[in-house]
Amino acid sequence: MSQKERLTRSKSDQLLGGVCGGIAEYFGWDPSLVRLGWVIGTLVTSGGGIIVYILALLIMPSGDEPKETGIYSGE
């Protein structure tokens, strides 16, 4: 049986708290696009994205180990 992947904050791809990086890792998306979508959503909702980000930062558990990516990770 394979273990289900959990939605966690990213340790390796973070700018502020790793929320957008964690969402991108979970869904297999580009972190830059997730961040761009978050900024657009924040502007459209007149700052509501900031509150959602803070809540996600508090609710999402931190990732255990940084995910290795790149030429030396064997991927």
Residue frames as qw, qx, qy, qz and C-alpha x, y, z in Angstrom:
[[0.000, 0.886, 0.463, 0.000, 0.00, 0.00, 0.00],
 [0.396, 0.385, -0.032, 0.833, 1.19, 3.48, -0.76],
 [0.237, -0.526, -0.483, 0.659, 1.04, 6.18, 1.88],
 [0.198, 0.865, 0.404, 0.224, -1.17, 9.15, 1.02],
 [0.409, 0.234, -0.098, 0.877, 0.68, 12.39, 0.58],
 [0.216, -0.748, -0.508, 0.369, -0.28, 15.07, 3.11],
 [0.212, 0.838, 0.137, 0.483, -0.73, 18.75, 2.44],
 [0.624, -0.572, -0.159, 0.508, 2.12, 20.40, 4.35],
 [0.086, 0.969, -0.147, -0.181, 4.04, 23.65, 4.20],
 [0.829, 0.444, -0.156, 0.302, 7.14, 23.41, 2.06],
 [0.612, -0.676, 0.133, 0.388, 10.57, 23.58, 3.67],
 [0.601, -0.071, 0.436, 0.667, 12.49, 23.74, 0.39],
 [0.166, 0.414, 0.466, 0.764, 10.31, 26.11, -1.65],
 [0.237, -0.792, -0.520, 0.216, 9.22, 28.91, 0.63],
 [0.244, 0.569, 0.016, 0.785, 9.26, 32.68, 0.49],
 [0.369, -0.565, 0.217, -0.706, 7.25, 33.56, 3.59],
 [0.615, -0.320, 0.576, -0.433, 5.85, 30.49, 5.28],
 [0.079, -0.192, 0.948, 0.239, 5.87, 27.79, 2.62],
 [0.559, 0.362, 0.560, -0.493, 2.08, 27.70, 2.15],
 [0.622, 0.638, -0.149, -0.429, 2.10, 28.31, -1.61],
 [0.215, 0.522, -0.818, -0.112, 5.10, 26.03, -2.06],
 [0.324, -0.036, 0.901, -0.284, 3.33, 23.27, -0.13],
 [0.652, 0.486, 0.342, -0.471, 0.16, 23.62, -2.20],
 [0.501, 0.663, -0.446, -0.333, 2.24, 23.51, -5.38],
 [0.010, 0.370, -0.929, 0.028, 4.09, 20.36, -4.23],
 [0.496, 0.145, 0.753, -0.408, 0.83, 18.63, -3.27],
 [0.672, 0.590, 0.291, -0.340, -0.86, 19.23, -6.62],
 [0.709, 0.051, 0.471, 0.522, 2.30, 19.07, -8.77],
 [0.301, 0.912, 0.237, 0.145, 1.99, 22.67, -9.94],
 [0.501, 0.401, -0.153, 0.752, 4.56, 25.40, -10.46],
 [0.374, -0.545, -0.489, 0.570, 4.99, 27.37, -7.19],
 [0.113, -0.133, 0.120, 0.977, 5.29, 30.66, -9.08],
 [0.283, -0.330, -0.595, -0.676, 1.84, 30.16, -10.60],
 [0.465, -0.571, -0.664, 0.134, 0.33, 29.37, -7.19],
 [0.324, -0.411, -0.243, 0.817, 1.90, 32.53, -5.75],
 [0.037, -0.048, -0.353, -0.934, 0.65, 34.60, -8.70],
 [0.382, -0.467, -0.691, -0.397, -2.85, 33.19, -8.26],
 [0.449, -0.547, -0.558, 0.433, -2.71, 33.98, -4.55],
 [0.188, -0.255, -0.026, 0.948, -1.69, 37.59, -5.23],
 [0.207, -0.214, -0.516, -0.803, -4.44, 38.02, -7.82],
 [0.458, -0.522, -0.713, -0.098, -6.95, 36.49, -5.42],
 [0.379, -0.460, -0.408, 0.692, -5.80, 38.84, -2.68],
 [0.032, -0.102, 0.167, 0.980, -6.21, 41.88, -4.91],
 [0.318, -0.325, -0.651, -0.608, -9.64, 40.78, -6.13],
 [0.530, -0.574, -0.624, 0.019, -10.92, 40.17, -2.59],
 [0.092, -0.852, 0.103, -0.505, -9.49, 43.44, -1.24],
 [0.039, -0.592, 0.674, -0.441, -7.00, 41.72, 1.06],
 [0.883, -0.224, 0.131, -0.391, -8.97, 38.58, 1.93],
 [0.864, 0.307, -0.375, 0.141, -6.11, 36.42, 0.66],
 [0.140, 0.557, -0.592, 0.565, -3.89, 37.73, 3.46],
 [0.633, -0.326, 0.417, -0.564, -6.29, 36.41, 6.08],
 [0.973, 0.131, -0.061, -0.179, -6.58, 33.07, 4.27],
 [0.613, 0.507, -0.513, 0.323, -2.77, 32.84, 4.05],
 [0.160, -0.501, 0.606, -0.597, -2.37, 33.48, 7.78],
 [0.833, -0.147, 0.276, -0.456, -5.01, 30.85, 8.56],
 [0.921, 0.311, -0.236, 0.003, -3.31, 28.35, 6.24],
 [0.324, 0.587, -0.591, 0.449, 0.03, 29.14, 7.89],
 [0.413, -0.393, 0.576, -0.585, -1.45, 28.30, 11.27],
 [0.889, 0.026, 0.221, -0.400, -3.42, 25.21, 10.16],
 [0.845, 0.433, -0.313, 0.007, -1.04, 23.48, 7.72],
 [0.802, -0.514, 0.201, 0.228, 1.64, 21.36, 9.40],
 [0.051, 0.812, -0.515, -0.270, 5.24, 21.98, 8.54],
 [0.877, 0.348, -0.325, -0.057, 6.92, 19.54, 6.15],
 [0.860, -0.465, 0.120, 0.174, 9.34, 17.16, 7.82],
 [0.595, -0.312, 0.414, 0.614, 12.24, 17.22, 5.41],
 [0.281, 0.658, -0.241, -0.656, 13.04, 19.37, 2.40],
 [0.865, 0.369, 0.340, -0.014, 12.24, 17.64, -0.85],
 [0.390, -0.447, 0.512, 0.622, 15.34, 17.21, -2.96],
 [0.659, 0.695, 0.283, -0.053, 14.97, 18.42, -6.49],
 [0.110, 0.873, -0.397, -0.262, 17.51, 19.07, -9.14],
 [0.619, 0.541, -0.560, -0.099, 20.38, 17.33, -10.83],
 [0.146, 0.383, -0.851, 0.328, 21.69, 15.49, -7.75],
 [0.602, -0.118, 0.480, -0.627, 18.40, 14.12, -6.45],
 [0.252, -0.035, 0.953, 0.166, 18.17, 11.32, -9.01],
 [0.484, 0.586, 0.519, -0.391, 14.95, 12.61, -10.56]]
